[in-house]
Amino acid sequence: MKAKLYDQIKTLVEVQPDFADEMIPKNTLGTIGECYKNPEGYAVDIAIPNQKLVGSYEYVNVIFTSDQFVLINTVLQPLNVITQ
């Protein structure tokens, strides 16, 4: 399996969600919510900016195959501390 639960991803393709009218553009960020083994697939929660809503985001869940996204490196980088 390419990804695991809660991994952060970036889409490689534009996708039409089942329950929304607008396309989800390429390079959209999301989080893996479920992983399926046979056939391999991933339910991804996508946050779409929407200033009309409280919190400024609308969330949709879309099923992706492993070739439709890349994993994002979520390892935190150390902070540069300046001392004098």
C-alpha positions in Angstrom: 0.0 0.0 0.0 1.3 3.4 -0.9 -0.2 5.4 2.0 -1.6 4.8 5.5 -4.3 6.4 7.6 -3.8 10.1 8.3 -1.1 10.6 5.7 -1.1 14.0 4.0 -1.4 13.9 0.2 -1.4 16.3 -2.9 -3.5 15.4 -5.9 -1.8 14.8 -9.2 -5.0 15.1 -11.3 -8.2 17.0 -11.4 -11.1 14.9 -9.9 -14.9 15.1 -10.1 -16.3 14.2 -6.6 -19.5 12.2 -6.4 -21.5 14.6 -4.3 -20.2 18.1 -5.5 -20.6 20.1 -8.6 -17.2 21.6 -8.9 -14.0 19.8 -9.9 -11.2 19.4 -7.4 -8.1 20.8 -9.0 -4.7 19.2 -9.4 -2.3 20.0 -6.5 -5.1 20.1 -3.9 -4.1 18.9 -0.4 -5.9 16.2 1.6 -5.7 13.6 4.3 -6.2 9.8 4.0 -9.3 8.8 5.9 -9.6 5.2 4.9 -7.4 2.6 3.0 -8.7 -0.2 0.9 -6.6 -3.2 -0.1 -8.5 -5.0 -2.9 -8.6 -3.1 -5.1 -6.2 -0.6 -3.7 -7.9 2.7 -3.1 -8.0 5.6 -0.6 -10.8 7.7 0.8 -9.3 11.2 1.0 -10.8 14.2 2.9 -10.2 17.3 0.8 -10.6 20.9 2.2 -12.0 23.3 -0.4 -11.8 27.0 0.5 -15.3 28.5 0.9 -15.5 32.0 2.5 -19.3 31.6 2.9 -18.9 28.9 5.5 -17.9 29.1 9.2 -14.3 28.0 9.2 -13.8 29.0 5.6 -13.7 25.4 4.3 -16.0 22.9 2.8 -14.9 19.3 3.1 -15.5 16.5 0.6 -14.5 12.9 0.6 -13.1 11.4 -2.6 -11.8 8.0 -3.5 -8.4 8.0 -5.1 -6.2 5.3 -6.7 -2.5 5.4 -5.8 -1.5 7.0 -9.1 -3.7 10.0 -8.5 -1.7 11.5 -5.6 1.7 11.9 -4.0 2.5 11.7 -0.3 3.6 14.9 1.3 6.6 14.8 3.6 5.2 15.8 7.0 8.4 15.5 9.0 8.8 18.7 10.9 11.9 20.7 10.2 13.9 22.0 13.2 13.4 25.7 13.9 16.4 28.0 13.2 17.0 29.7 16.5 19.1 32.9 16.5 21.1 33.6 19.6 23.0 36.8 20.4 
